[in-house]
């Protein structure tokens, strides 16, 4: 089988990219491949559903620019396609003076990123969210929630309706590139393409290695474990309740998130995942585990954030400890309120020195582009990321 372009990975970034390519080049043969039996089965399908406004990201970074564009374009797509969304807004809550100092710095970053926001005192916070404890907050009214799996599926439907070839249950086992194109080996066939764009998420480093790239990073999977509050608590909050992040720590911390189905989740924490696509409680994959512990950057990362990692492990194994983290913002919650909810697994690129790759990371060859790190807010930013990929590969398509 021959195609002009093959996109590998039908998460929301790969699907958005395939659709935009099909829109730009309606006469080309474009394929979207995935090893699963449906689109959006991994990071996209285990996403919190938050459409971010771009609060946290370094001014001038790809994350900051993609996120601001992505919020507007994701909500526009939802309106056009009659998909569910709600612009409920976010409150970033400070609970003590140390957090208040960090909150002031974060407020300045919001202004640098041109994010519309309002600084609230204790009384204003209590008026907006009577059941949330804090001494102040940043109100970000633009933040929204949606169903990213539904967004991904609709993009895939539009891609196929426009003539694109959606090929599920098609995993890539080998990649050969020469002057004439690229051959993708799959269990059932060989697919030839003039250009390959890989958006493989949790498997992105492995796909790049199959292609022959030498890399100074690896994908380390981090499980984000959630609880869901009972339906009787669905009126607990009207906004998303987020912590003030500690810039010294790698992840954000637990928060309360309204879901598009009306429910509320608490989480996530962040613990090492021993299976890249493991969403159960005790998932271990031998190959994934060996790949991780054999990578020196993993141990340097562990050493750098040892105390933080222990705290996250404690929250993972102790529901009471997890509850204490949530009760910092909402003291009325009890152990009985923390009900099971599916975990997510985040693909995080880590360098050999143990540092996290903080922005988007791409690897390229004459006939390929690999998206090797697509951190949050990747789901929010899928449409502008796809446009960036299409622009970056335009000269190689024809």
TORRORO-790122 format. One record per residue: x, z, y of N, C-alpha, C in turn. Coordinates in steps of 0.05 Angstrom, whole numbers, plus 5000, padded with zeros to 4 digits. Layout:
! residues N
XZYXZYXZY
...
//
This chain:
! residues 398
501750004976500050005000501750005025
501049845044502649815068500949885093
502250045111500950115136502950085159
501950045182503650035206504650315213
502850515211503550795217502250965196
503751165186502751365168503151635181
501051795184501152065194500852255170
502852425166502852615143502052885153
499752985143498753255151496253225166
493953315154491353285167490353555177
492253715189491353935206490453815232
489853995251488653895276490653725292
493253785291495153615306495453345293
495753335267495953075254493452905257
491153035254488652885256488252785284
488852955305488552865332490452625338
492852645327494852425330493852165318
492852185293491851945279489551815295
487751985305485451885320486351745346
488251865360489151745385490651485380
492251475358493551225351491551005345
489451075331487350885324485850785349
485550965368484250885393486050695409
488650755410490550585425491050315412
491150315385491950075371489850015349
487549925358485349875339485949665318
487849495323488449275304490549355283
491849585287493849675268492649815244
494149815222493349955198494550235199
492950435202493850715205492750885183
494451045171493651225149494151515157
492351685149492551975152492652095124
494852225117495252325090495152635090
494152745068494353035065494253095035
495753295026495753364998493253514989
491653615009489253765002486853584999
484553704991482153544987480353535012
481253655034479753645059481753685082
480853615106482653655129482553945138
484654025153484654295165484654525146
485954495123485654705103487554945107
489554915124491455135126491355265154
493355225171493255375196490755315213
489855065213487455005228485055155217
484855165190482555285178482655585176
484855715185485156005185485856095213
484655965232485256015260483156205272
483956355293482056545305479856405321
480256145327478256005342478456035372
480656165382480956205411482055955424
480755855445481755635462483155765486
485855765485487355925504487555785532
488055945552488255845580491155815589
493155915574495955875582497156105597
496356345590497256585605500256655599
501056655574503556785566506056605568
505756345572507856165565509756115589
512256075582514356045603513655805620
513555845647512955615665514855385661
513755145659515354905654515754835625
514955015607515254955578513054765569
513554635546511554465534509054635528
509354875518507055045512505355085536
506555145559504955195583503354945592
504754715592503354475602501354375581
502054385555500054295535497554475535
497954735538495754915536493754875558
494654845583492854805605491254555602
492554335594491154085589489254115565
490254245545488754275520486154425523
486054635539483654775544481454585554
482154435575480154255587479254045567
481153925553480553695536479153785510
479754025500478354125476475454175483
474954305506472154365513470654105519
471953905531470653655536469953515510
471753525490471153405464468853545451
468753815453466453965441463853885455
463853855481461453765495460553495486
462453305485461753035478460753005449
461853175432461253145403459153355394
458053505413456053705407457053915387
459554005391460654205374460454475388
460354695373459854955386462355055400
461855175424463955315439462655505458
464155705467463155885487465555975505
465255945531467356025549466856315557
467556495539466956785543468956935559
471356825563473456955579474957165563
477257235573479057425561479757655580
480057895569481058125584483658215571
485858215586488458315576488658605587
488558795569488059075577490559245576
491159375597493359575598492159855593
493460005575492460275568494160495578
496560435590498260645601499960525623
501560685636503060585660505260385652
506460425628508460225620507159945616
504859945603503359695600502459585627
501759765645500859675671503059525686
505559625683507859495696508159215684
508059195657508258935644505958755652
503558875655501258715663501558585690
502858735709503358615736505158375733
507258395716509058165712507557935699
505757995681504257785668502357645687
501257805705499457695726501057495744
503557565750505157375766505657125750
506057145724506556905707503956735707
501656865705499156715707499056535732
499856655754499856505779501856285779
504256325767506256115764505255885747
503555945727502455745710499755635720
498955715744496455625756494055675739
494055915727491856005710490056175727
487556105729485556255745485156535732
485656745747485357015735484957215758
483957455750483357665769484457925758
485758085775486758345767484558555771
484058705750481858905751483059185750
481759375765482459655762480759785740
481160045735479760175713476660145716
475660195740472860175745471659905740
473159695749472159425745472259345716
474359435702474459385673472059515659
471559765665469359915653466659785659
466359675683463859535690463459285673
465659145667465458895651465258955621
466659165612466659235583466459535581
464059645581463759945582464960085558
465359945535466260085511469260035505
470659935525473559885523475060075541
477160185529478760385543481260245556
481760295581484160195594484260275623
486660255635486960335663486960085681
486759855669486659605684486759365666
486359135677486258895660486658645677
487458425664487358165675484958015663
483257915680480857765671481557465673
481457325650481957035649479356905641
477756815660475056725653474956455638
477056295639477056035627477256035596
478356255585478856265556476256235541
476356085519473856025504474356065474
472156035459472256045430470755795419
471655705396470455475383470955495353
470355285338470955265310472855025306
475455095304477454875303477254715277
476154825256475754665232473754445237
471554525251469554325257470654115276
472354195295473654005313475353805297
476953915279478753745263477153545245
475053645233473353465216472153245232
471153315256469953095273471952895281
474452975288476552785294477152605270
477152725246477752565222475452355218
472952445222470652265219470952035239
471652085264471851885284474151695278
476351805268478651635259477851445237
476451545217475651375194473551165203
471751245221469651065230470850835246
473150885259474450675275476250495259
476350545232477950365215480350495204
480850755210483150895199482750955169
484950985155484851045126485551335122
483551495114483951785109484451815079
486851905071487651915044488352205036
486252345026486552625017487652634989
488352874980489652904953492052724950
493652694972495852504972498352654983
499652804966502052944975504452764974
506352814991508852654993511052804978
512252664959514352784942517152674948
517352454961519952344969519652154992
521752125009521651955032524251795033
523851525035526151345038525851175063
527951185080527851025105530050815104
529350575112531350365116530550205141
532049985146531549835171528749715171
527649665148524949535147522649725149
523049975144520850165145521350415129
519250555122519450805106517650785082
518650875059517150895035516551185029
513951245027513051515020512151524991
513551674975512751694947510651914944
508551854930506452044924506052054894
504652244883504352254854502952004842
501351864859499751644848500851364857
502451354878503151094889505551124908
506350894918508350884940507050764964
507250904987506050805012508350715030
508150475040510150375059508950375087
510650445106509750465134512050385153
511350265175513350205195514250445210
512450645213513050885227511651115213
512951345210511751585199511851805219
509551935223509352175240508552405222
510252605220509752835202508853075218
506553175211505353415224504653605201
506753705187506353845162506154145164
506254265187505754545190507554725173
506254865155507755055138509854915120
509554655116511454505099513254325116
513254355142514654165160517654145154
518954375149521854365144522454235118
520754275098521154145072520853845074
518853755089518453465092520853345107
521853485127524253385141526653375123
526953575105529153565086528853335067
526353285058525953045040526852795054
526552785080527252555095530252535100
531752755095534652745098535752875123
533953005139534953145163536553395156
538653435171540053685169539053865191
538354115184536854285203538254555205
538054665229539154935235536855135238
534755085224532455265224530955245198
529155435193527355425170524655525179
522555445165519955555170519655825155
519056035169518556295158515556345161
514156395139511256445141510656735148
508956775168508057045175504957055170
504257255154501457295149500157455172
497957355181496457505201493957615187
493757875185491658005170489458105189
487058035183484758105200482758285186
481258425202478758555192476458445209
474158455197471758365211469958615215
468858645239467058865244464258805232
462759005225460058955214458258825235
456158695226454358555244453058745264
452858995257451659195276453459235300
455959145299457859165321458058915338
456458715332456758455346456358465376
455058675386454658705414456758885427
458858945413460859135422462259035448
462958785449464458665471463258405480
463658335505462658075515464957875519
467457985520469857815524471757855500
473857695500476057745481477757975493
478558165476480058395486482958375474
484858325492487658275484489458495495
491658555481493658745491495458615512
496758775527498958675544501458645526
502558405523504758375504507358505513
508858595494511558705499513458475496
514858385517516658155515518958195496
519458445488521658495469520858445440
518258415435517258385408516458095403
516557995378516157715372513257625373
511257815368508557735366506857905384
504357835387502657945408501558225402
500658275377499358525370496458485365
495158685353492358665345490558655370
488358515367486358495389483558455377
481558475394478858425386477958155395
477057995376476357715381473457655374
472057555393469357455387469557185373
467957145353467956895337465556725345
465756475340463656285348461056325332
461356465308458956525292457556785301
458556905322457357145332458757405323
460557395304461857625294464257705312
465557925304467958015318470158085297
472557995302474758065284476758245299
478158405284480358575294482958475281
484958415297487458325287488558095303
490657955294492058005269494558175273
495458295251498258395251500058155244
502558205238504357995230506358105210
506058025185507858115164509057865150
511357905139512657685124510857585102
510457325100508957205078510757115056
510157195031511757115008510656864994
508556745007507456494998506556345022
507556105026506955965051503955905055
502655865033499755805035498156015020
499056265023497756485009495956645027
493356635022491456775040490257015027
490857065002489957304988491657544996
490957774984492258024991495158044981
495657974956498257994944499157724933
499657534951500457264943503557234944
504657154921507557104920508056844906
509756674918510556424906513556434903
514556394879517456434873519156244891
518355994893519955804909519955884938
517655954948517456034977519156284982
518956474964520456724968523456674967
524456514948527256454945528256304970
526756104979527455955002527956135026
526256335029526356515052528756705050
529056835028531157035026533956915025
534056655017536656515016537556415044
535756435063536356335090537556565107
539956535117541256755132539656835157
538356645169536856705193534556895188
533456905164531357095157532357375160
534757435148535857705148536657785176
537657595192538357665220535757725236
533657585230531057645243530057915235
530257985209529458245200531058465213
533658425215535358625228534658665257
534058445271533458455299530858605305
528858575287526258695293525458885270
527459045260526959215237524759425242
524859565264522859775270520059655274
519959425287517459285291516259205264
517959095247517059005221515959235204
517259465205516259695190513559775200
513159775227510559845238508359655229
509059395228507059195218506459235189
508559305173508059355144506259605141
506759795157505060035155502059965161
501659805181498959725188497759555165
499459405151498559235129497559405106
498959615100498259775076496560015082
496260085107494660315115492460225134
489960225124487760155141487460355164
488060605159487860805181489960745203
492360665195494360595215493460355232
492260155218491259915231489060005251
487260185242485060285259486160405284
488360565282489460695305490360495326
491460265317492260055336489759935350
487559905336485159795348483860005366
483860255358482560465374483960515401
486260415404487660435430485860315452
484360105444482659965463479760045460
478960105435476160165429475960415412
475960655425476160905410473760965391
471560835395469160895379469260775351
471060595345471160465319472060665297
470960615273471660795250472760625227
473760765207474760615183472660445171
470160535171467960375159467460115174
468360105199468059855214469959635207
472159705193474159505186473459395159
472259155159471359025134473158785128
473358705103475158485095474658225110
476758085116476557815129478957655120
478757395116481057235107483357245126
485757245114488257245129488956955138
490756935157491956685164494956695159
496256465158499156455155500256275177
501956385193503156235215505856115207
506255865213508855735208510655775232
512755935229514555995251517355895244
518355715261521055615258523055835267
524955895251527056095257529755965255
531456015275534155895275536056055257
538355935252540356065235541256335246
541156375273541956625285539756835284
537456775273535256965271533356955294
533756785314531956775336529556585330
527256645342524956485338525056235356
524256005345523955765362521355805378
521555835404519355915420517555685429
518555445429517055215439516755015417
515454785424515154575404517854455398
518154375373520754265363520154005348
521653795355521253535342523953435331
523853305308526153165298525452865295
527352685301526652405301528852245287
527952025275529751815265528651555276
530051325271529051075282526151015275
525151105252522451035244520751285237
521451515249519851745244519951945267
517952115268517852355285516652575269
518152805267517153035253516553255273
514153365272513453595287514253845271
516453975278517554185261516854465270
515954495295514954755304512654705323
510354805317507954775334506655055336
507855225353506855505354504255515370
502955745368500555795385501455755414
499855595429497155515425496855225414
497855165391497854895381494954785377
493154955366490454855362489154785388
489354965408488354905435489454655445
492054605440493554385453493654135437
492054115415492353885397492053615410
490153585429489653325441492053245459
492953415477495353325492497953305476
498153465455500453435437500353155424
498053075415497752815402498352595422
497552625447498152425467501152405472
502452635473505352645476506752505453
505852555428507052425405506652125407
504252035414503651745416505451615437
505751755460507451645481510451625472
511251835457514051855449514751645428
512851565413513351365392512351085398
511351045423510050785429511950545425
514450575433516250345431516950275402
516450465383517150415355514750315338
512450285350510050225335509849925330
510449765349510049475345512649335338
//
